[in-house]
Amino acid sequence: MIFKRAVSTLIPPKVVSSKNIGSAPNAKRIANVVHFYKSLPQGPAPAIRVNTRLGRYKAKYFDGDNASGKPLWHFALGIIAFGYSMEYYFHLRHHKGAEEH
C-alpha cells in the first residue's frame, strides 16, 4: 500500500491547466507535457497472469488471501530429501568395492 502511494506521487495529476498555456514562448513544450500526462493510463494496473511454474506456485501460496505456511513445509521436506539422497550417495561410495559387507 505504501509503495503504491509512493509511486502515485511521482506523476503529478495535473502539471498545468491547458487554459493557461496561452501564447507563451514555451507553450508548445507545456502542451506536449500536458498531452503526455493525459495519455498515461489511469487506475490500477491489470493483473498479470503468469504461466511459469514458479509464478503459479507464488500465486497459489503467497499472493492475496492464499498466503499460508505450506512453502515452509515444502522447503523443509526438500532439504530432508536432498540430505537423504546425499547421505545415500556417499554411503554407496564408501562401500564401492563391497568388501565391508
Long-range contacts (C-beta under 8 A, 24 or more apart in sequence): 11-37, 11-40, 12-37, 13-37
